[in-house]
Amino acid sequence: MRSYCAKTHEFAPFEPWRGWHLSCRRVPGAMRARASRCYDAPDMAEDIDRLRSSYEAQVRTLGERLARRERELSALSEMASEVHSTESAQSVFEIALDKVREKLGVSAAWILVGEEGEKKLQLVAARGVSEAYLEDVRRNGLSECLCREVFWSGHSMQARNTTQCPRMPDIVDGSDPSTAHASIPMRFRGGSRGVLNVASRSGTLFTEGELRFLETLGHQIGLAVERARRGEAERQRHEEARSAYRELRAAQERIIESEKMALLGTFAAGLAHEIRNPLNSIALQLSVIERRNARLESDMGIRELISIIREEVSRLDALAGDFLQFSRADRVQQGLADLNDVVEHVVRLLEPQSVDCGVSLAYERPEQLPPLPIDGEKMKQVLINLVRNAIEAMPDGGRITVRVELHDDVAVLSVEDTGPGLPEGIDIFQLFVTTKPGGTGLGLSIARQIVAQHGGVISAEPAPGGGARFAITLPLAPKEAQP
């Protein structure tokens, strides 16, 4: 087998190790200039190595692009999955920055937001940013810098080094002059804007593809924040509606309760008067019988019967008095009064009774207590009822502590004892409910009605150390009404 050499115009034996003729029609354009000559083995090997290196470089570049695109798509996918399950705009910012740092390998990332008419941008989330910068932005807002230009222009920008962004060494600790910084605008509804900022690793710039990805990421963040904000607004409206409904229900219940109590009060007042009239007559007749019995030579047990009848008359009279108090409980005359004076008066009044029963009665006075809009006499009536009930619940002795505490815009008056506690399954504030022998079941109902007329609430619960604790919550006077 012989081959033709274009250089010497001669036929020669075919020797594969020495080279061969290449036709201009069958070789790539880059090699056509050399197609008219013979190739020996060293030249061919050099060309093959050069082609292999070029192909390998292109394969590596494509591989890097594919890997970067895969990371970007993974970041978008994971971020979309997580932000759609969150209900907070702040959580969207936090998740986005975590994914940017994890998937793109940037050294730092932070987000600033603001309104179009505002002069300051507020930092809402940051990763890898120095504490000094964070504190400065939180305190003073953001001064003139690349972020503000992006915020106002709405166009992405990249600072290639710390010369173009002089604040970079302050933002990221340890950043060198070759650290690049990209700012991506974000838009929300209602005139709200934001800026997504990322700082690259030292000596690397953001490519056009990476900037486009960051813009896509910023757009996704904006959509997720809008969805979260709409959800927050809907939840707030729902909660406001529920709160309004609860307040309406409470107002209706108060009106119904007030009408019921007014009706019961009218009935109680009439009943009390009707009971007291015959009772007075019975008492007078008993006095006549006692005088006539005194002139008889033999008693025949009449004196004992008279004593029993008089005790029952006294009990019925006390019941009628309770009915009258119940009917007058809504006649509250509110004015600024010192609750400390009310409590100290009741403690002094009931201290002899508590001592006789072996009960210690103490008052923990607050350091400062402004005058309250209360009817002092009515509150004395309520407190006397609570303290007296506590004394009677501890026939073998115990301890009663009266406290007044301030919490925000209310004062809490509490009576705590070490007695047997509250009965289970019974609403002790209902009419005619009592656990005391001979009790009428009106005392706590009257107390609740008086407290309600003051705009307050009375409650009962087990005391922490055993026993019972009654708490009366009263609103404070408006500041302009306080002396």
C-alpha positions as CSV (number, residue, x, y, z in Angstrom):
1,M,0.0,0.0,0.0
2,R,1.4,3.4,-1.1
3,S,0.5,7.0,-0.1
4,Y,0.9,10.3,-1.8
5,C,2.8,13.1,-0.1
6,A,1.5,16.6,-1.1
7,K,4.8,18.2,0.0
8,T,7.2,16.2,-2.2
9,H,4.6,15.1,-4.9
10,E,5.8,11.6,-4.6
11,F,4.3,8.2,-3.7
12,A,5.8,6.5,-0.7
13,P,5.0,3.4,1.2
14,F,2.2,3.8,3.8
15,E,3.8,4.0,7.2
16,P,1.3,4.9,10.0
17,W,4.0,5.9,12.4
18,R,5.3,8.5,10.1
19,G,2.1,10.4,9.2
20,W,-0.6,10.5,6.6
21,H,-2.3,12.9,4.1
22,L,-5.3,14.9,5.4
23,S,-7.8,16.1,2.8
24,C,-9.0,19.7,3.2
25,R,-12.6,18.5,2.8
26,R,-12.5,16.1,5.7
27,V,-10.8,18.1,8.5
28,P,-12.1,20.9,10.8
29,G,-11.6,24.5,9.7
30,A,-8.9,25.1,12.3
31,M,-6.8,22.3,10.7
32,R,-7.3,23.1,7.0
33,A,-4.2,25.3,6.9
34,R,-2.1,22.3,7.7
35,A,-4.0,19.8,5.5
36,S,-1.6,20.3,2.6
37,R,1.3,18.8,4.3
38,C,2.3,15.5,5.9
39,Y,2.1,15.0,9.7
40,D,4.7,13.0,11.5
41,A,3.9,11.3,14.8
42,P,5.1,14.1,17.2
43,D,3.1,16.7,15.4
44,M,-0.1,14.6,15.5
45,A,0.3,13.8,19.2
46,E,0.8,17.5,20.0
47,D,-2.4,18.4,18.1
48,I,-4.4,15.6,19.9
49,D,-3.2,16.8,23.3
50,R,-4.1,20.4,22.4
51,L,-7.6,19.3,21.3
52,R,-8.1,17.1,24.4
53,S,-7.1,20.0,26.7
54,S,-9.5,22.3,24.9
55,Y,-12.4,19.8,25.1
56,E,-11.6,19.1,28.7
57,A,-11.7,22.8,29.6
58,Q,-15.0,23.2,27.8
59,V,-16.4,20.1,29.6
60,R,-15.2,21.5,33.0
61,T,-16.8,24.9,32.2
62,L,-20.1,23.3,31.3
63,G,-19.9,21.1,34.4
64,E,-19.4,24.1,36.6
65,R,-22.3,25.9,34.9
66,L,-24.5,22.9,35.3
67,A,-23.5,22.4,39.0
68,R,-24.1,26.1,39.7
69,R,-27.5,26.0,37.9
70,E,-28.4,22.9,39.9
71,R,-27.5,24.7,43.1
72,E,-29.5,27.7,42.1
73,L,-32.6,25.6,41.2
74,S,-32.2,23.7,44.4
75,A,-32.1,26.9,46.4
76,L,-35.2,28.2,44.6
77,S,-37.0,24.9,45.1
78,E,-36.2,24.5,48.7
79,M,-36.9,28.1,49.5
80,A,-40.3,28.0,47.7
81,S,-41.1,24.8,49.7
82,E,-40.2,26.3,53.0
83,V,-41.6,29.8,52.6
84,H,-44.9,28.6,51.4
85,S,-45.3,26.7,54.7
86,T,-44.5,29.8,56.9
87,E,-47.0,32.4,57.9
88,S,-44.6,35.2,58.8
89,A,-42.9,37.7,56.5
90,Q,-39.9,37.8,58.8
91,S,-39.5,34.0,58.5
92,V,-39.4,34.4,54.7
93,F,-36.4,36.8,55.0
94,E,-34.6,34.4,57.4
95,I,-35.2,31.3,55.2
96,A,-34.1,33.1,52.1
97,L,-30.8,34.2,53.6
98,D,-30.1,30.7,54.9
99,K,-30.6,29.2,51.5
100,V,-28.5,31.9,49.7
101,R,-25.5,31.2,52.0
102,E,-26.0,27.4,52.0
103,K,-26.4,27.0,48.2
104,L,-24.4,29.8,46.7
105,G,-21.6,29.8,49.2
106,V,-21.5,33.6,49.7
107,S,-19.7,35.0,52.7
108,A,-22.6,37.3,53.9
109,A,-26.1,38.2,53.0
110,W,-28.6,40.8,54.4
111,I,-31.9,42.3,53.5
112,L,-33.0,46.0,54.0
113,V,-36.6,47.2,53.5
114,G,-38.3,50.6,53.5
115,E,-41.1,52.6,52.1
116,E,-40.7,54.7,49.0
117,G,-41.1,58.0,50.9
118,E,-38.8,57.0,53.8
119,K,-35.3,58.3,54.1
120,K,-34.0,55.3,56.1
121,L,-33.8,51.7,55.2
122,Q,-34.3,49.2,58.0
123,L,-32.4,46.0,58.4
124,V,-34.8,43.0,58.7
125,A,-32.4,40.0,58.4
126,A,-28.7,39.3,58.2
127,R,-26.2,36.4,58.0
128,G,-22.4,36.8,58.3
129,V,-22.6,40.5,58.9
130,S,-20.6,42.2,61.7
131,E,-22.3,43.1,64.9
132,A,-21.0,46.7,64.7
133,Y,-22.7,47.2,61.3
134,L,-25.9,45.6,62.5
135,E,-26.0,47.9,65.6
136,D,-25.2,51.0,63.5
137,V,-28.0,50.3,61.0
138,R,-30.5,49.5,63.7
139,R,-29.8,52.7,65.5
140,N,-29.2,55.1,62.6
141,G,-30.7,53.5,59.6
142,L,-28.7,53.2,56.3
143,S,-26.7,56.2,55.0
144,E,-25.7,56.9,51.4
145,C,-24.3,53.7,49.8
146,L,-24.8,51.2,47.0
147,C,-27.9,49.8,48.7
148,R,-29.7,53.1,48.7
149,E,-28.9,53.6,45.0
150,V,-30.4,50.2,44.2
151,F,-33.4,51.0,46.4
152,W,-34.2,54.2,44.6
153,S,-33.3,53.2,41.0
154,G,-34.7,49.7,41.1
155,H,-31.7,48.3,39.2
156,S,-29.3,45.6,40.3
157,M,-25.7,46.8,40.9
158,Q,-22.4,45.1,41.7
159,A,-19.4,46.7,43.5
160,R,-16.4,44.8,42.3
161,N,-14.2,45.7,45.2
162,T,-14.0,47.7,48.4
163,T,-13.1,50.8,46.4
164,Q,-16.5,50.8,44.8
165,C,-18.1,49.9,48.1
166,P,-16.0,51.5,50.9
167,R,-18.3,50.2,53.7
168,M,-17.6,46.6,52.8
169,P,-14.8,46.2,55.5
170,D,-17.3,47.5,58.1
171,I,-20.1,45.2,56.9
172,V,-18.2,41.9,56.7
173,D,-15.4,41.3,59.2
174,G,-12.1,40.1,57.5
175,S,-13.1,41.1,54.0
176,D,-10.1,42.1,51.7
177,P,-10.1,44.7,48.9
178,S,-11.2,42.1,46.3
179,T,-14.5,41.3,48.0
180,A,-17.4,42.0,45.6
181,H,-20.9,43.0,46.7
182,A,-24.1,42.7,44.8
183,S,-27.4,44.5,45.6
184,I,-30.6,43.3,44.1
185,P,-33.9,45.3,44.3
186,M,-37.1,43.7,45.6
187,R,-40.6,45.2,45.2
188,F,-43.7,44.6,47.3
189,R,-47.2,45.9,47.1
190,G,-48.2,49.2,48.6
191,G,-45.0,51.2,47.8
192,S,-42.8,49.0,50.0
193,R,-39.4,48.1,48.6
194,G,-36.4,46.0,49.7
195,V,-32.8,45.3,48.8
196,L,-31.2,41.9,48.9
197,N,-27.4,42.1,49.4
198,V,-24.8,39.4,49.0
199,A,-21.0,39.5,49.5
200,S,-18.9,37.1,47.5
201,R,-15.9,35.2,48.6
202,S,-12.6,37.0,48.3
203,G,-11.3,37.4,44.7
204,T,-14.5,36.3,43.0
205,L,-17.1,38.3,41.1
206,F,-20.8,37.6,40.4
207,T,-21.3,36.6,36.8
208,E,-24.2,37.8,34.7
209,G,-25.9,34.4,35.3
210,E,-25.5,34.7,39.1
211,L,-26.9,38.2,39.0
212,R,-29.9,37.1,37.0
213,F,-30.4,34.2,39.5
214,L,-30.3,36.7,42.4
215,E,-32.9,38.8,40.7
216,T,-35.1,35.8,40.3
217,L,-34.5,35.0,44.0
218,G,-35.4,38.6,44.9
219,H,-38.6,38.3,42.9
220,Q,-39.5,35.0,44.7
221,I,-38.8,36.6,48.1
222,G,-41.1,39.5,47.2
223,L,-43.9,37.2,46.2
224,A,-43.5,35.1,49.3
225,V,-43.4,38.2,51.5
226,E,-46.6,39.5,49.9
227,R,-48.3,36.1,50.5
228,A,-47.2,36.1,54.1
229,R,-48.3,39.7,54.6
230,R,-51.7,39.0,53.2
231,G,-52.0,36.0,55.5
232,E,-51.0,38.1,58.5
233,A,-53.5,40.8,57.5
234,E,-56.2,38.2,57.1
235,R,-55.4,36.6,60.4
236,Q,-55.4,40.0,62.1
237,R,-58.8,40.8,60.5
238,H,-60.1,37.4,61.6
239,E,-58.8,37.9,65.1
240,E,-60.3,41.4,65.2
241,A,-63.6,40.0,64.1
242,R,-63.4,37.3,66.7
243,S,-62.5,39.8,69.3
244,A,-65.4,42.1,68.3
245,Y,-67.7,39.1,68.4
246,R,-66.5,38.1,71.9
247,E,-67.0,41.7,73.0
248,L,-70.5,41.8,71.5
249,R,-71.3,38.5,73.2
250,A,-70.0,39.8,76.5
251,A,-71.9,43.0,76.1
252,Q,-75.1,41.1,75.4
253,E,-74.5,38.9,78.4
254,R,-73.9,41.9,80.5
255,I,-77.1,43.6,79.3
256,I,-79.1,40.4,79.9
257,E,-77.5,40.0,83.3
258,S,-78.1,43.6,84.1
259,E,-81.8,43.3,83.1
260,K,-82.1,40.1,85.0
261,M,-80.5,41.6,88.1
262,A,-82.6,44.7,87.8
263,L,-85.7,42.6,87.7
264,L,-84.6,40.5,90.6
265,G,-83.7,43.6,92.5
266,T,-87.2,45.0,92.0
267,F,-88.6,41.7,93.0
268,A,-86.3,41.5,96.0
269,A,-87.1,45.0,97.2
270,G,-90.8,44.3,97.0
271,L,-90.4,41.0,98.7
272,A,-88.3,42.4,101.5
273,H,-90.9,45.1,102.3
274,E,-93.7,42.5,102.2
275,I,-91.8,40.3,104.6
276,R,-90.7,43.0,107.0
277,N,-94.3,44.3,107.5
278,P,-95.6,41.1,109.0
279,L,-92.4,40.5,110.8
280,N,-92.7,43.8,112.6
281,S,-96.2,42.9,113.5
282,I,-95.1,39.5,114.8
283,A,-92.3,41.2,116.8
284,L,-94.8,43.5,118.4
285,Q,-97.2,40.6,119.3
286,L,-94.3,38.7,120.8
287,S,-93.5,41.7,123.0
288,V,-97.2,41.7,124.2
289,I,-97.0,38.0,124.9
290,E,-93.8,38.4,126.9
291,R,-95.4,41.1,129.1
292,R,-98.5,39.0,129.7
293,N,-96.5,35.9,130.3
294,A,-94.5,37.7,133.0
295,R,-97.7,38.2,135.0
296,L,-98.6,34.5,134.9
297,E,-97.7,32.3,137.9
298,S,-96.5,29.4,135.8
299,D,-94.5,29.8,132.5
300,M,-95.6,26.5,130.9
301,G,-92.7,26.8,128.4
302,I,-94.0,29.9,126.8
303,R,-90.8,31.8,127.3
304,E,-88.8,29.2,125.4
305,L,-91.3,29.3,122.5
306,I,-91.1,33.0,122.4
307,S,-87.3,32.9,122.2
308,I,-87.4,30.5,119.3
309,I,-89.9,32.6,117.5
310,R,-87.9,35.7,118.0
311,E,-84.7,34.0,116.6
312,E,-86.6,33.0,113.5
313,V,-88.0,36.5,113.2
314,S,-84.5,37.9,113.4
315,R,-83.3,35.5,110.7
316,L,-86.1,36.4,108.4
317,D,-85.4,40.1,109.0
318,A,-81.7,39.6,108.1
319,L,-82.8,37.8,105.0
320,A,-85.1,40.7,104.1
321,G,-82.1,43.1,104.7
322,D,-80.0,41.0,102.3
323,F,-82.7,41.3,99.7
324,L,-82.7,45.1,100.1
325,Q,-79.0,45.3,99.8
326,F,-79.2,43.2,96.6
327,S,-81.9,45.5,95.2
328,R,-79.7,48.6,95.9
329,A,-76.4,47.1,94.7
330,D,-76.6,48.9,91.4
331,R,-76.8,52.3,93.0
332,V,-73.1,53.0,92.8
333,Q,-71.8,56.5,93.3
334,Q,-68.3,56.4,91.8
335,G,-65.7,59.0,92.6
336,L,-62.0,59.0,93.2
337,A,-61.3,57.2,96.5
338,D,-58.2,55.7,98.2
339,L,-58.5,51.9,98.1
340,N,-55.9,51.7,100.9
341,D,-58.2,53.6,103.2
342,V,-61.0,51.2,102.3
343,V,-59.0,48.1,103.1
344,E,-57.5,49.4,106.3
345,H,-60.9,50.4,107.6
346,V,-62.2,46.8,106.9
347,V,-59.2,45.2,108.5
348,R,-59.6,47.3,111.7
349,L,-63.3,46.5,111.7
350,L,-63.0,42.8,111.5
351,E,-59.7,42.3,113.4
352,P,-61.5,41.6,116.8
353,Q,-63.6,38.9,115.1
354,S,-60.5,37.3,113.5
355,V,-58.6,37.3,116.8
356,D,-61.5,35.6,118.6
357,C,-61.5,32.9,115.9
358,G,-57.7,32.5,116.1
359,V,-57.2,33.9,112.6
360,S,-54.4,36.3,111.7
361,L,-55.5,39.1,109.4
362,A,-52.8,41.0,107.5
363,Y,-52.8,43.7,104.8
364,E,-49.9,44.0,102.3
365,R,-50.1,47.6,101.3
366,P,-48.6,48.6,97.9
367,E,-45.9,51.3,97.8
368,Q,-47.8,53.6,95.4
369,L,-51.5,53.4,94.6
370,P,-53.3,56.2,92.8
371,P,-56.9,57.0,93.7
372,L,-59.4,54.7,92.0
373,P,-62.8,55.6,90.5
374,I,-64.8,53.6,93.1
375,D,-67.7,53.9,95.6
376,G,-65.8,53.5,98.8
377,E,-68.8,52.4,100.9
378,K,-69.8,49.8,98.3
379,M,-66.3,48.4,98.1
380,K,-66.2,48.2,101.9
381,Q,-69.4,46.1,101.7
382,V,-67.7,43.8,99.2
383,L,-64.5,43.4,101.2
384,I,-66.3,42.9,104.5
385,N,-68.3,40.0,102.9
386,L,-65.1,38.3,101.5
387,V,-63.1,38.7,104.7
388,R,-65.9,37.6,107.0
389,N,-66.6,34.5,104.8
390,A,-62.9,33.6,105.1
391,I,-63.0,34.0,108.9
392,E,-66.1,31.8,109.2
393,A,-64.5,29.2,106.9
394,M,-61.6,28.7,109.4
395,P,-63.2,28.0,112.8
396,D,-59.9,26.3,114.0
397,G,-57.8,29.3,113.0
398,G,-55.7,30.2,110.0
399,R,-54.3,33.1,108.1
400,I,-56.0,35.8,105.8
401,T,-53.9,38.0,103.6
402,V,-55.3,41.0,101.8
403,R,-53.2,42.5,98.9
404,V,-53.5,45.3,96.5
405,E,-51.3,45.1,93.4
406,L,-51.0,47.2,90.2
407,H,-50.8,45.5,86.8
408,D,-50.7,47.8,83.8
409,D,-53.9,49.8,83.8
410,V,-55.8,47.8,86.6
411,A,-55.6,47.3,90.3
412,V,-56.1,43.8,91.8
413,L,-57.5,43.5,95.3
414,S,-57.2,39.9,96.6
415,V,-58.3,38.1,99.7
416,E,-56.4,34.8,100.3
417,D,-57.0,32.4,103.1
418,T,-55.7,29.0,104.3
419,G,-59.1,27.4,104.8
420,P,-60.6,24.3,103.3
421,G,-60.8,25.8,99.8
422,L,-63.6,26.2,97.3
423,P,-66.4,23.6,96.7
424,E,-66.0,21.7,93.5
425,G,-68.6,21.9,90.8
426,I,-70.5,24.9,92.3
427,D,-70.7,28.5,91.0
428,I,-70.5,30.3,94.3
429,F,-71.5,33.6,92.7
430,Q,-74.9,32.4,91.7
431,L,-78.0,33.6,93.6
432,F,-78.9,31.5,96.7
433,V,-75.8,29.3,96.4
434,T,-74.2,28.9,99.8
435,T,-72.0,26.4,101.7
436,K,-72.6,28.0,105.1
437,P,-75.3,26.7,107.5
438,G,-78.0,29.3,107.7
439,G,-76.5,31.3,104.8
440,T,-78.8,33.1,102.3
441,G,-76.5,32.7,99.2
442,L,-76.8,36.4,98.4
443,G,-73.5,37.8,99.7
444,L,-71.3,36.9,96.8
445,S,-74.0,37.7,94.3
446,I,-74.2,41.2,95.7
447,A,-70.4,41.5,95.7
448,R,-70.3,40.5,92.0
449,Q,-73.0,42.9,91.1
450,I,-71.2,45.8,92.9
451,V,-67.9,45.0,91.3
452,A,-69.5,44.8,87.8
453,Q,-71.1,48.2,88.4
454,H,-67.5,49.5,88.8
455,G,-66.4,48.0,85.5
456,G,-64.4,45.3,87.3
457,V,-64.4,41.5,87.6
458,I,-64.4,39.3,90.6
459,S,-63.1,35.7,90.5
460,A,-62.3,32.8,92.8
461,E,-59.6,30.2,92.6
462,P,-57.7,27.8,94.8
463,A,-54.9,29.6,96.7
464,P,-51.3,28.4,95.8
465,G,-50.7,27.2,99.4
466,G,-54.2,25.7,99.9
467,G,-57.4,27.5,100.7
468,A,-59.2,30.0,98.5
469,R,-58.2,33.2,96.8
470,F,-60.7,35.9,95.7
471,A,-59.5,38.6,93.3
472,I,-61.2,41.8,92.3
473,T,-59.9,43.6,89.2
474,L,-60.7,47.3,89.1
475,P,-59.8,49.7,86.3
476,L,-57.6,52.7,87.1
477,A,-58.7,56.2,86.6
478,P,-57.7,57.9,83.3
479,K,-54.4,59.8,83.6
480,E,-56.1,63.1,83.0
481,A,-58.5,62.4,85.8
482,Q,-55.8,61.6,88.4
483,P,-54.7,64.3,90.7
